[in-house]
């Protein structure tokens, strides 16, 4: 199937992000459909046995099996490549499939990984427990401490991994600096960019080698489908990722890919609205006596505010603070539960990046499997709540929180 000529230039970086988000990767069938086609097919037919042989040998371009590649999935991958500035990409069934594949595809027994300690609970499981089962060592460091990164590097360190802002306390890590440390040690830097999204932060431009997403979050944006993405240069995908995914099979369904593809059309518009609302909510929360701390990168009180202003920006260079806010309730778990239970508009859920505002108690949900000591080290207090600000009117969210806090 020929690529739609009307969209052949839509990966051009000179085009605006909104234009690329609407048009990049589009591959129209001869029917000339306006909306991208949904190819719900597991397999493909060939004109001849010779054509099948040529396609399997790689002598002829084309699709073979949707576990390997699918036209709808490929459109999603190409659109994300255009937004991220990546040479290639692969979509996966979930965000954790993307994280796991991005590491395992490039590592072998005897290798070593350095990662920031402030990670989503499942990501810490992969680093601390899963990789060592395959003979891959790991070291966790305070990601904010650049000396700690440098000191943790070993001769067999092949990869570094971080998320910034972190889940749930919104710590920031200097991507460019960690990339430089990683490359000097001969390691690739993998960045989980979920909280910032490609609208606010472009790790590949800042020196990262691989970027991963849970597309379930802001990319879908409406709590419907699971998905993940891995983006890197063509060499990494060809030499490490593509065959790993082909053989192990964590492929995204074409339907889920189609949903994500359509959602990308409004990603920047939604993220800007999310961030505007979150900034207003964070400023309101900062003045509440019932709270001991408020975490938001867009507040001047954030210890890494200057880094956020430099590293998290829209395409025009204007800083943004993410849609995630965390705050600590005076009185611990009981007070935090009571506050969450009094909310009306804001719903209790462990998801994030949704059009609906969602709140969760990390110590008993997303990070409950960590030891109390590990949670304390990360600043995950029993009174900590993580809020994903949605697309509701900020005034309504502030009123809802005001009633709950009071």
JOURSUL-V606013 format. One record per run of one state. SS is the DSSP state (@ for helix, = for strand, . for the rest). FROM is the first residue (numbers start at 1). LEN is the number of residues. If there is no record, write none. Layout:
ss=SS from=FROM len=LEN
ss=SS from=FROM len=LEN
This chain:
ss=. from=1 len=4
ss=@ from=5 len=3
ss=. from=8 len=9
ss=@ from=17 len=7
ss=. from=24 len=19
ss== from=43 len=1
ss=. from=44 len=5
ss=@ from=49 len=9
ss=. from=58 len=7
ss== from=65 len=1
ss=. from=66 len=5
ss=@ from=71 len=14
ss=. from=85 len=3
ss== from=88 len=5
ss=. from=93 len=2
ss=@ from=95 len=10
ss=. from=105 len=7
ss== from=112 len=5
ss=. from=117 len=4
ss=@ from=121 len=13
ss=. from=134 len=3
ss== from=137 len=5
ss=. from=142 len=4
ss=@ from=146 len=7
ss=. from=153 len=4
ss== from=157 len=7
ss=. from=164 len=11
ss=@ from=175 len=10
ss=. from=185 len=3
ss== from=188 len=5
ss=. from=193 len=4
ss=@ from=197 len=4
ss=. from=201 len=2
ss=@ from=203 len=4
ss=. from=207 len=3
ss== from=210 len=5
ss=. from=215 len=13
ss== from=228 len=5
ss=. from=233 len=1
ss=@ from=234 len=15
ss=. from=249 len=5
ss=@ from=254 len=33
ss=. from=287 len=4
ss== from=291 len=5
ss=. from=296 len=9
ss=@ from=305 len=7
ss=. from=312 len=1
ss== from=313 len=1
ss=. from=314 len=5
ss== from=319 len=1
ss=. from=320 len=4
ss== from=324 len=6
ss=. from=330 len=2
ss=@ from=332 len=11
ss=. from=343 len=4
ss== from=347 len=2
ss=. from=349 len=9
ss== from=358 len=3
ss=. from=361 len=1
ss=@ from=362 len=3
ss=. from=365 len=7
ss=@ from=372 len=7
ss=. from=379 len=5
ss== from=384 len=5
ss=. from=389 len=5
ss=@ from=394 len=12
ss=. from=406 len=1
